[in-house]
Amino acid sequence: PERRKELDEALAAEDEERAAAEFHKYLAFALNDKTLLPPEEESLIQFGREQGLSEARMKELIQSELAASGAVRQSPPTPQETAARAEHGARTAFSACPCGR
């Protein structure tokens, strides 16, 4: 029984390392532009769950890669920022009117 326990633990560790390596591939792709948006992080967490990684392990991997790559988490724009961008976009669209006005 003790030998079986050791083998099970070794196999579990190998499985986790494989899952972590796969997670890292997706994480590196998500951080390609040096930012991590909340929807991207949520997708990564979901992928990690599907791979059998714990929340703590995923957070550890994300933090480590953010630090190593120089990438940053970005928060979503506030409603005011979204409205301001929409207003600016509307003004820009009208100022580029092909009618010349």
C-alpha positions as MATLAB code, in Angstrom:
seq = 'PERRKELDEALAAEDEERAAAEFHKYLAFALNDKTLLPPEEESLIQFGREQGLSEARMKELIQSELAASGAVRQSPPTPQETAARAEHGARTAFSACPCGR';
ca = [
       0.000    0.000    0.000;
       2.822    2.454    0.772;
       4.452    1.869   -2.607;
       1.086    2.349   -4.323;
       0.604    5.642   -2.484;
       4.035    6.851   -3.630;
       3.256    5.913   -7.239;
      -0.116    7.673   -7.095;
       1.508   10.812   -5.712;
       4.202   10.742   -8.394;
       1.590   10.328  -11.145;
      -0.501   13.145   -9.702;
       2.553   15.415   -9.631;
       3.330   14.571  -13.267;
      -0.274   15.297  -14.262;
      -0.160   18.657  -12.505;
       3.113   19.590  -14.186;
       1.660   18.704  -17.594;
      -1.444   20.766  -16.827;
       0.706   23.679  -15.622;
       2.807   23.531  -18.800;
      -0.331   23.596  -20.955;
      -1.758   26.453  -18.869;
       1.503   28.355  -19.304;
       1.182   28.157  -23.108;
      -2.227   29.794  -22.983;
      -1.029   32.307  -20.406;
       1.943   33.352  -22.551;
      -0.385   33.836  -25.519;
      -2.805   35.918  -23.414;
       0.069   38.140  -22.240;
       1.484   38.631  -25.727;
       0.398   42.293  -25.709;
       1.760   42.794  -22.153;
      -1.746   43.175  -20.679;
      -4.196   40.855  -18.975;
      -7.828   41.913  -19.119;
     -10.440   40.450  -16.752;
     -12.193   38.415  -19.492;
      -8.842   36.929  -20.522;
      -8.050   36.006  -16.931;
     -11.493   34.445  -16.504;
     -10.912   32.339  -19.627;
      -7.520   31.266  -18.317;
      -9.018   30.284  -14.959;
     -11.719   28.251  -16.698;
      -9.104   26.515  -18.844;
      -7.005   25.773  -15.776;
      -9.987   24.269  -13.971;
     -10.608   22.023  -16.956;
      -6.969   20.922  -16.716;
      -7.405   20.113  -13.025;
      -5.327   22.975  -11.608;
      -6.240   24.522   -8.270;
      -7.170   28.194   -7.988;
      -4.066   28.795   -5.879;
      -1.787   27.179   -8.473;
      -3.315   29.185  -11.321;
      -2.995   32.466   -9.423;
       0.619   31.584   -8.632;
       1.360   30.861  -12.315;
      -0.345   34.057  -13.464;
       1.482   36.234  -10.906;
       4.793   34.644  -11.768;
       4.338   35.180  -15.500;
       3.110   38.767  -15.034;
       6.293   39.529  -13.101;
       8.586   37.681  -15.508;
       7.101   39.214  -18.661;
       6.539   42.742  -17.382;
       2.857   42.454  -18.294;
       0.154   44.117  -16.207;
      -3.422   43.394  -15.267;
      -5.770   45.958  -16.703;
      -9.087   46.749  -15.175;
     -12.060   47.216  -17.475;
     -12.971   50.802  -18.303;
     -15.440   52.494  -15.986;
     -18.868   53.389  -17.404;
     -17.718   57.027  -17.537;
     -14.621   56.104  -19.566;
     -16.728   54.006  -21.929;
     -19.172   56.889  -22.413;
     -16.322   59.360  -23.002;
     -14.756   57.083  -25.629;
     -18.112   56.655  -27.350;
     -18.647   60.420  -27.371;
     -15.154   61.007  -28.745;
     -15.713   58.376  -31.408;
     -18.988   59.983  -32.448;
     -17.353   63.412  -32.743;
     -14.457   61.955  -34.720;
     -16.824   60.139  -37.075;
     -18.779   63.331  -37.801;
     -15.678   65.457  -38.249;
     -14.475   63.056  -40.922;
     -17.629   63.508  -42.959;
     -16.908   62.986  -46.674;
     -19.233   65.887  -47.495;
     -16.503   68.295  -46.379;
     -18.398   69.942  -43.493;
];
